[in-house]
Each structure stands twice: as C-alpha cells, then as structure tokens.
C-alpha cells in the first residue's frame, strides 16, 4: 500500500514500510519516469538517520538499476533540503529522500521531489499511487539487481554533494556580519542530520558552538524528533546556564527549525516566521508578500499590510506554500510546525538555511533575539497559539467528518464569528482577529485543533468550546 499524505509517504516500519513496498514504490517511479521520457537523466536519493533508512535506499536502487535508471545515491545521512537543492541545481525531474521527518521513531517513509526541487504536489503523488496500483494489478514480479552489482555496472553512483549545498547557503548569508559579532550558539540536531551542515556554516562564521543530542540514535532519545517546546527543555536550560546568544534545534531531517532566545525562552515557529519576515522587510529592505498555511499566525497578515504587502493563505502542505510563492513572488513562506523558506533559496523547507538567516539577523541588527521579538510585539500586538491533537478510531473519524464537513456544524463560541472556511479543515475566523481550526493530519491519524487569540485564556476557552462540542474531552 503506497499512500501519500501532505509530507510524502509515511508508514510504520514493519507494517507498511517494508522492502516489498519500497520495491513497489521504486518500480512505480521507474514506470512514471519512463512514460514521461525523463528516465535517462536518472534520479538522486538521500536518507536520514532513521532505522532502515540507508537500507531502504539500497532496496530502491536495486529496482531502479534493473529498470536501467541511474541513481545518484547520497552515501551518508543528510538533510532533506540538500537533496531538494541538488534536484533544483542540476535540473533533475525527480529526487527522493528516505525520511519520516518529525514523525515518531516507529515511522519511516519517502518524500518525492519534482523539477525545480519542489515537493511533489497532489497530482504527482496521486499519479505515483496509480502507477503502484498498476504494478500490483499486473501480478508480475518486480525485478531487481543486487546493489553491489548495480554499483559495478555503473547504475548506482555514491557521492556527497554537501559542499555544493553549503557553499550556496554561505554565499547568501552575511558571513562578515556574523564573524564580527562573535556569537555563542548551542545546536540541538535532535539526534538527526543537521550537525555537520550547521557546525560547518557557523564555524566558518567564527561562532562559538556547543552541541547537544548530536549522536546517532534511531529512537531520537525516546522523544518525537520535532522541535516543539516540550522537546527542547534541555536546550532552554543550556542556553540559560551557559549564557548563549541563541539555541537552534532542527527536526529529524533538518527541514524544520526550533529556536531558543538569549533568555532561554522557547520561540514558537510562528514567532520565527514573523521575525524573519520582519528582518527581510525592515533590515534587508526586501519587498514582497508572505505565504502561510491555514494553521499559522495571522500576525504575518498585520505585518504585511503595514508594509503595503499581502499575506496569502493556503492549505497545509509545503507544496502549496512553494506554489503560491512562485505565483505571487512572495519573499517568505512558512507554517506553524517550523518549516519555512525564503525567496532565492530552494522551493521547500530548509531548517539549516532558516537558522543561518536567523543568526545573520542577530548579527546585522546588533540586537538580542528577545529584544527583536519585543520590538515586533510592541508594533503588532500579542497573540497566543493553542495546539491540541486527538487520536481516533476509523468509526470516530467518520463521525467527526460528518459533523464538521458534511453537516458543517459548529458550537456557539463566545466570540462573534466573521466567516467560516473549509479550504483545509473547518476554520472559524472571529471578528476580533482570532481564529480556530480543526483539521485531520496528513501524516498521522490525528485530529488537530489550532487556535490563535490575543490571550492564552481566550485561546484556551475557544478550544474548550470546540473540543466539548466534538466530544473530544
């Protein structure tokens, strides 16, 4: 069973993430590439530090080789954005990454990238699913060539494009400004793949660097490899105790970013996105819109309006953000889960580039991160985000779908409603500028509820009303 969600194909290891299904995916991709007459250019594949990631690439390589498709295999665990960069830089039509990003350790999966280094859109992933179904329906055995034999025949080339990727970031960051500040930074790769890239960039900029959780651990320290507040308590403590200027964390495949400011305070992904948009507009002097998904802060909208720009709203899934950025010429796009990109870099999320730009912001402005955050708060007001997740059975999901999306029922909120949108989930916009949304996750069996209001009390109250109405608590 190959089924793509908002962040690629993800499955539980040993359940659906199996050698047979990986071979099936590789065969489907081979058939698609041949039909589109792009098989001759080959495909690049990378992997992260999850259990079976490297083996999964080899299993895929064996099938591609049998189909006569050359594989450029990034032969060490690497960040997802490195593979996206290579696809774009070398004008390949397809690339793949073995990762389940920030999912629990029992998951693994594949992300597919298309021409320009973009996340495969829904049309592309549905196409891959149809090819996989056709392979299964044929009943034919999937051919493969032993990995070592495929290497000997020149059908697989092992290589490492890290320097090319890093040079591109360094060229686009004000390294001199960073060198002049002498910053003390602690990195938390969350047992993932960002430490080599981040340490190289920041060492080149003469930063003092400390590392925590940098070892290879397929269980990710028994935590979710997502840079959420609860997962970064040790990073917060380290920043405070060692008087660091900044704490930086990245998720398992380094496409998402988490940040701790100079006071040891965790900054929400929404805060990071707002800070960087503010920096690009006010200090770099850039002009252009912003793009966010339906579950991301509306502070971006206020800021864009203040600078005479627009903030566009799209469904969850970074492919929607990158497509809208290209359409509108936006200078930044991001989501509340920690992924963002900036115009002129790759078309997908890159926690390493975003972190580098954040360090540049501190260096160029000469201000502490906490001071910059306060500057924005004074200018655009406060907001508080509540995020709740609920697991469900298939029967319960059907009940919730009927309530929210078929009958379109909603509770009586205490705040006056301006409008309701079903662009992605059910989102209620309040006249006071706040909002609440309920949507099903595209990567895990979860119903997610996000609410942004001026105060924590107001956000909590709205969540309570909706969750009680849906009998979630």
C-alpha positions as CSV (number, residue, x, y, z in Angstrom):
1,X,0.0,0.0,0.0
2,X,1.5,3.3,-1.1
3,X,-0.5,6.3,0.0
4,X,0.9,9.8,0.1
5,X,-0.1,12.5,2.7
6,X,0.9,16.1,3.0
7,X,4.6,15.2,3.7
8,X,5.2,12.2,1.4
9,X,4.6,8.5,2.0
10,X,5.0,7.6,5.7
11,X,4.3,4.3,7.3
12,X,5.1,2.2,10.4
13,X,8.3,0.2,10.0
14,X,7.5,-3.5,9.5
15,X,3.8,-2.8,8.9
16,X,3.6,-0.9,5.6
17,X,7.2,0.4,5.4
18,X,8.6,-2.9,4.1
19,X,11.1,-4.0,1.5
20,X,8.3,-5.1,-0.8
21,X,6.5,-1.8,-0.6
22,X,9.8,0.1,-1.2
23,X,10.4,-2.0,-4.3
24,X,6.9,-1.3,-5.4
25,X,7.4,2.5,-5.0
26,X,10.7,2.3,-6.9
27,X,9.0,0.3,-9.7
28,X,6.1,2.8,-9.8
29,X,8.6,5.7,-10.0
30,X,10.5,3.9,-12.8
31,X,7.4,3.4,-14.8
32,X,6.4,7.1,-14.4
33,X,9.8,8.4,-15.4
34,X,9.9,6.2,-18.5
35,X,6.4,7.3,-19.5
36,X,7.4,10.9,-19.1
37,X,10.7,10.2,-21.0
38,X,13.0,11.5,-18.2
39,X,14.4,8.2,-17.2
40,X,17.7,8.8,-18.9
41,X,18.7,11.7,-16.6
42,X,18.5,9.4,-13.5
43,X,17.3,10.2,-10.0
44,X,19.0,11.4,-6.8
45,X,18.2,9.7,-3.5
46,X,19.2,10.6,0.1
47,X,18.4,9.3,3.5
48,X,18.3,10.4,7.2
49,X,19.2,8.6,10.4
50,X,16.1,6.6,10.9
51,X,16.0,2.9,11.3
52,X,16.4,1.2,7.9
53,X,16.8,4.5,6.0
54,X,20.1,3.5,4.3
55,X,18.9,0.0,3.6
56,X,15.7,1.4,2.1
57,X,17.7,3.5,-0.4
58,X,19.7,0.4,-1.4
59,X,16.5,-1.6,-2.0
60,X,15.1,1.2,-4.2
61,X,18.4,1.4,-6.0
62,X,18.3,-2.3,-6.9
63,X,14.9,-1.8,-8.6
64,X,15.9,1.4,-10.4
65,X,19.0,-0.4,-11.7
66,X,17.0,-3.3,-13.0
67,X,14.9,-0.7,-14.9
68,X,18.1,0.9,-16.4
69,X,17.7,4.1,-14.4
70,X,20.9,5.6,-12.9
71,X,20.7,6.5,-9.2
72,X,22.8,9.3,-7.7
73,X,23.0,8.0,-4.1
74,X,24.0,10.5,-1.4
75,X,26.0,8.0,0.6
76,X,25.8,9.4,4.1
77,X,22.9,10.6,6.2
78,X,21.9,14.1,5.0
79,X,19.4,16.8,5.4
80,X,16.3,16.7,3.2
81,X,16.9,20.2,1.8
82,X,20.3,19.1,0.5
83,X,18.5,16.6,-1.9
84,X,16.0,19.3,-2.8
85,X,18.8,21.7,-3.6
86,X,20.5,19.1,-5.8
87,X,17.4,18.4,-7.8
88,X,16.9,22.1,-8.5
89,X,20.6,22.9,-9.1
90,X,21.1,20.1,-11.6
91,X,17.7,20.4,-13.3
92,X,16.6,16.8,-12.5
93,X,13.0,15.9,-12.9
94,X,12.9,13.7,-9.8
95,X,14.6,13.2,-6.4
96,X,13.7,11.1,-3.3
97,X,14.5,11.2,0.4
98,X,14.1,8.4,2.8
99,X,12.6,10.1,5.9
100,X,9.5,10.4,8.1
101,X,10.6,13.9,9.1
102,X,9.3,14.6,12.6
103,X,7.0,11.5,13.0
104,X,7.7,9.1,15.9
105,X,10.6,6.7,15.6
106,X,8.5,3.7,14.6
107,X,7.8,5.5,11.2
108,X,9.8,5.8,8.1
109,X,8.9,6.9,4.6
110,X,9.8,8.6,1.3
111,X,9.5,12.2,0.1
112,X,9.4,12.8,-3.6
113,X,10.7,16.0,-5.2
114,X,10.0,17.2,-8.7
115,X,11.6,19.6,-11.2
116,X,12.8,22.8,-9.5
117,X,13.4,21.0,-6.2
118,X,9.8,21.1,-5.2
119,X,7.7,18.8,-3.0
120,X,5.6,16.6,-5.3
121,X,2.1,18.1,-5.5
122,X,-1.1,16.1,-5.1
123,X,-1.4,15.5,-8.8
124,X,2.1,14.0,-8.9
125,X,1.6,11.8,-5.8
126,X,-1.8,10.5,-7.0
127,X,0.0,9.6,-10.3
128,X,2.6,7.6,-8.4
129,X,-0.1,5.8,-6.4
130,X,-1.8,4.9,-9.7
131,X,1.4,3.5,-11.1
132,X,1.9,1.5,-7.9
133,X,-1.6,0.1,-8.2
134,X,-1.0,-0.9,-11.8
135,X,2.2,-2.7,-10.9
136,X,0.3,-4.7,-8.2
137,X,-2.6,-5.4,-10.5
138,X,-0.2,-6.8,-13.1
139,X,0.8,-9.6,-10.8
140,X,4.3,-9.5,-12.2
141,X,7.4,-10.0,-10.0
142,X,9.4,-6.8,-9.6
143,X,12.9,-7.2,-11.0
144,X,16.0,-6.0,-9.1
145,X,19.8,-6.2,-9.4
146,X,22.0,-6.8,-6.3
147,X,23.2,-3.4,-5.0
148,X,26.9,-4.2,-5.3
149,X,26.4,-5.5,-8.8
150,X,24.5,-2.4,-9.7
151,X,27.4,-0.2,-8.5
152,X,29.9,-2.3,-10.5
153,X,27.8,-1.8,-13.6
154,X,27.7,2.0,-13.1
155,X,24.0,2.1,-12.5
156,X,24.4,3.5,-9.0
157,X,26.9,6.3,-8.1
158,X,27.6,7.0,-4.5
159,X,28.5,10.7,-3.9
160,X,28.2,13.5,-1.4
161,X,27.1,17.0,-2.6
162,X,27.3,18.6,0.8
163,X,29.9,21.2,-0.1
164,X,27.9,22.4,-3.0
165,X,24.8,22.9,-0.8
166,X,26.8,24.6,2.0
167,X,28.6,27.0,-0.4
168,X,25.2,28.1,-1.7
169,X,24.0,29.0,1.8
170,X,27.2,30.7,2.7
171,X,27.0,32.8,-0.5
172,X,23.6,34.0,0.5
173,X,24.3,34.8,4.2
174,X,26.1,37.9,5.6
175,X,29.0,35.9,7.0
176,X,31.1,39.0,7.7
177,X,28.4,40.5,10.0
178,X,28.3,37.2,11.9
179,X,32.1,36.9,12.2
180,X,32.2,40.4,13.7
181,X,29.7,39.5,16.5
182,X,31.5,36.5,18.0
183,X,28.2,34.7,18.9
184,X,27.9,31.8,21.3
185,X,25.4,29.3,19.9
186,X,24.3,25.9,21.0
187,X,22.9,23.4,18.4
188,X,20.5,20.6,19.1
189,X,20.1,18.4,16.0
190,X,17.7,16.2,18.0
191,X,19.7,13.1,17.0
192,X,19.1,14.0,13.4
193,X,21.2,15.1,10.4
194,X,21.9,18.8,10.7
195,X,25.0,18.9,12.8
196,X,27.6,18.7,10.0
197,X,26.0,21.4,7.9
198,X,25.2,23.8,10.8
199,X,28.5,23.3,12.5
200,X,30.4,24.0,9.2
201,X,28.4,27.2,8.5
202,X,28.7,28.6,12.0
203,X,32.4,27.6,12.4
204,X,33.2,29.4,9.1
205,X,31.5,32.4,10.6
206,X,33.7,32.1,13.7
207,X,30.9,31.4,16.1
208,X,31.5,29.6,19.4
209,X,29.5,26.3,19.0
210,X,28.3,23.8,21.6
211,X,26.4,20.6,20.6
212,X,23.8,18.5,22.5
213,X,21.9,15.4,21.2
214,X,24.2,15.1,18.2
215,X,24.8,11.3,18.4
216,X,23.1,8.8,16.1
217,X,20.0,7.4,17.9
218,X,17.2,5.9,15.8
219,X,14.9,6.3,18.8
220,X,15.6,10.1,19.0
221,X,16.2,10.0,22.7
222,X,12.8,8.5,23.1
223,X,11.1,11.7,22.0
224,X,9.5,12.9,18.9
225,X,12.2,14.4,16.7
226,X,10.1,17.6,16.3
227,X,11.4,21.0,17.7
228,X,8.4,21.6,19.9
229,X,8.6,23.4,23.2
230,X,8.3,20.2,25.3
231,X,11.1,18.6,23.4
232,X,13.5,21.5,23.8
233,X,13.6,21.9,27.6
234,X,17.3,20.8,27.8
235,X,18.2,23.3,25.1
236,X,16.4,26.1,27.0
237,X,18.3,25.1,30.2
238,X,21.6,25.0,28.3
239,X,21.2,28.5,26.8
240,X,20.4,30.0,30.2
241,X,23.1,28.2,32.1
242,X,25.9,28.8,29.5
243,X,24.8,32.4,28.7
244,X,24.4,31.6,25.0
245,X,23.2,34.1,22.4
246,X,21.0,31.6,20.7
247,X,19.8,27.9,20.8
248,X,19.0,26.2,17.5
249,X,17.2,22.9,17.0
250,X,16.2,21.1,13.9
251,X,13.9,18.1,13.4
252,X,15.0,14.6,12.3
253,X,15.6,15.5,8.6
254,X,16.6,19.2,9.2
255,X,13.8,20.8,7.2
256,X,12.1,22.3,10.3
257,X,13.5,24.7,12.9
258,X,13.1,25.4,16.6
259,X,14.7,28.4,18.4
260,X,15.5,29.4,22.0
261,X,16.3,33.1,22.5
262,X,19.0,34.6,24.7
263,X,16.9,34.4,27.8
264,X,16.3,30.7,27.4
265,X,12.8,31.2,26.2
266,X,11.4,28.9,23.5
267,X,10.1,30.7,20.5
268,X,7.2,29.2,18.7
269,X,7.6,28.5,14.9
270,X,5.1,31.3,14.3
271,X,7.5,33.8,16.1
272,X,10.4,32.7,14.0
273,X,8.5,33.2,10.8
274,X,7.3,36.6,11.9
275,X,10.9,37.6,13.0
276,X,12.4,36.6,9.6
277,X,9.7,38.4,7.6
278,X,10.3,41.5,9.7
279,X,14.0,41.3,9.2
280,X,13.7,40.9,5.4
281,X,11.3,43.8,5.1
282,X,12.8,46.3,7.6
283,X,16.5,45.5,7.6
284,X,17.3,43.8,4.3
285,X,14.9,46.2,2.5
286,X,13.1,43.4,0.6
287,X,9.6,43.9,-0.7
288,X,7.0,41.2,-1.4
289,X,4.1,39.2,0.0
290,X,4.2,36.4,2.6
291,X,2.5,33.0,2.3
292,X,1.3,30.9,5.3
293,X,-0.9,27.9,5.7
294,X,-4.3,27.9,7.4
295,X,-2.9,26.9,10.8
296,X,-0.2,29.7,11.0
297,X,-0.2,33.0,12.8
298,X,-2.2,36.0,11.4
299,X,0.5,38.4,12.8
300,X,2.0,37.9,9.3
301,X,-1.1,39.4,7.8
302,X,-0.8,42.5,10.0
303,X,2.9,42.9,9.2
304,X,2.4,42.5,5.5
305,X,-0.4,45.1,5.5
306,X,1.8,47.6,7.5
307,X,4.5,47.3,4.8
308,X,1.9,47.6,1.9
309,X,2.1,43.9,1.2
310,X,-0.3,40.9,1.2
311,X,-0.2,37.6,3.1
312,X,-1.7,34.7,1.3
313,X,-3.4,31.7,3.0
314,X,-3.1,28.2,1.6
315,X,-3.9,24.6,2.7
316,X,-1.4,22.6,4.9
317,X,1.4,21.0,2.9
318,X,4.5,22.8,1.9
319,X,3.9,22.2,-1.8
320,X,1.0,24.7,-1.5
321,X,3.3,27.3,0.1
322,X,6.0,26.9,-2.5
323,X,3.5,27.0,-5.4
324,X,1.9,30.2,-4.1
325,X,5.3,31.8,-3.5
326,X,6.2,31.2,-7.1
327,X,2.8,32.5,-8.3
328,X,2.9,35.7,-6.2
329,X,6.6,36.4,-5.9
330,X,6.4,36.2,-2.1
331,X,9.6,36.6,-0.2
332,X,8.9,34.2,2.6
333,X,6.5,31.3,3.2
334,X,6.1,29.1,6.2
335,X,4.0,27.0,8.6
336,X,3.4,26.8,12.3
337,X,5.1,23.4,12.5
338,X,8.5,25.0,11.9
339,X,9.0,24.8,8.2
340,X,9.8,27.9,6.1
341,X,11.7,29.1,3.0
342,X,12.9,32.4,1.6
343,X,12.9,33.6,-2.0
344,X,16.1,32.9,-3.8
345,X,16.8,29.6,-1.9
346,X,15.2,26.2,-2.6
347,X,11.4,25.8,-3.1
348,X,11.0,23.7,0.1
349,X,11.6,23.8,3.8
350,X,15.2,24.3,5.0
351,X,15.9,24.5,8.7
352,X,19.6,24.9,8.1
353,X,19.2,28.0,5.8
354,X,16.5,29.5,8.1
355,X,18.8,29.1,11.1
356,X,21.7,30.7,9.3
357,X,19.4,33.7,8.3
358,X,18.3,34.0,11.9
359,X,21.9,34.2,13.1
360,X,22.6,36.8,10.4
361,X,19.6,38.8,11.7
362,X,21.1,39.0,15.2
363,X,24.5,40.0,13.8
364,X,23.2,42.6,11.4
365,X,20.8,44.3,13.8
366,X,23.1,44.1,16.7
367,X,20.1,43.2,18.9
368,X,19.3,40.3,21.1
369,X,16.7,37.9,19.8
370,X,14.5,38.7,22.8
371,X,14.7,42.4,22.0
372,X,13.7,41.9,18.4
373,X,10.7,39.8,19.5
374,X,9.6,42.5,21.9
375,X,10.0,45.1,19.1
376,X,7.6,43.1,17.0
377,X,5.2,42.6,19.9
378,X,5.1,46.3,20.6
379,X,4.4,47.1,16.9
380,X,1.9,44.3,16.0
381,X,0.4,43.2,19.3
382,X,0.4,39.9,21.2
383,X,-1.0,36.6,20.2
384,X,-1.2,33.2,21.8
385,X,-1.5,29.9,20.0
386,X,-3.0,26.8,21.4
387,X,-2.4,23.4,19.6
388,X,-4.2,20.2,20.6
389,X,-4.1,16.8,19.0
390,X,-6.5,13.9,19.3
391,X,-6.2,10.3,18.1
392,X,-9.3,8.5,16.8
393,X,-10.7,5.2,15.5
394,X,-11.9,4.9,11.9
395,X,-15.5,5.0,13.2
396,X,-14.8,8.1,15.3
397,X,-13.2,9.8,12.3
398,X,-16.3,9.1,10.2
399,X,-18.4,10.7,12.9
400,X,-16.2,13.8,13.1
401,X,-16.2,14.1,9.3
402,X,-20.0,14.1,9.2
403,X,-20.2,16.8,12.0
404,X,-17.5,19.1,10.6
405,X,-17.6,18.7,6.9
406,X,-20.9,17.2,5.8
407,X,-23.3,18.7,8.2
408,X,-20.9,21.6,8.8
409,X,-22.0,22.0,12.4
410,X,-20.2,24.3,14.9
411,X,-20.7,25.2,18.5
412,X,-21.7,28.6,19.9
413,X,-18.5,30.4,20.5
414,X,-18.3,33.3,23.0
415,X,-16.6,35.5,20.3
416,X,-18.5,36.8,17.3
417,X,-17.8,34.9,14.0
418,X,-16.8,36.8,10.9
419,X,-16.7,33.8,8.5
420,X,-16.0,30.1,8.2
421,X,-13.7,28.5,5.6
422,X,-13.4,24.9,4.5
423,X,-10.2,25.4,2.4
424,X,-8.5,22.8,4.6
425,X,-10.4,21.6,7.6
426,X,-13.0,23.8,9.3
427,X,-11.6,27.2,10.2
428,X,-13.6,29.9,12.1
429,X,-12.5,33.5,11.8
430,X,-13.6,35.8,14.6
431,X,-14.3,39.5,14.3
432,X,-11.7,40.2,17.0
433,X,-8.9,38.9,14.7
434,X,-8.6,35.5,16.3
435,X,-9.4,32.1,14.7
436,X,-9.7,28.4,15.4
437,X,-9.3,25.4,13.0
438,X,-10.0,21.7,13.2
439,X,-8.3,19.5,10.6
440,X,-7.1,16.0,10.1
441,X,-3.4,15.5,9.9
442,X,-2.0,14.4,6.6
443,X,0.9,12.5,8.2
444,X,-0.6,10.8,11.3
445,X,-4.0,9.6,12.5
446,X,-4.8,12.8,14.4
447,X,-7.4,15.5,14.5
448,X,-5.5,18.7,15.2
449,X,-7.0,21.9,16.7
450,X,-5.2,25.2,16.4
451,X,-6.4,28.4,17.9
452,X,-4.8,31.9,17.9
453,X,-6.2,34.6,20.1
454,X,-4.9,37.7,21.9
455,X,-4.5,35.9,25.2
456,X,-3.9,32.4,26.4
457,X,-7.2,32.4,28.3
458,X,-9.2,33.3,25.2
459,X,-7.5,30.7,23.1
460,X,-8.0,28.0,25.8
461,X,-11.7,29.0,26.1
462,X,-12.3,28.6,22.4
463,X,-10.5,25.3,22.3
464,X,-12.6,24.0,25.2
465,X,-15.8,25.0,23.5
466,X,-14.9,23.2,20.2
467,X,-13.5,20.1,21.9
468,X,-16.5,19.8,24.2
469,X,-18.8,20.1,21.2
470,X,-17.0,17.4,19.3
471,X,-16.9,15.2,22.5
472,X,-13.1,15.0,22.4
473,X,-12.7,15.5,26.1
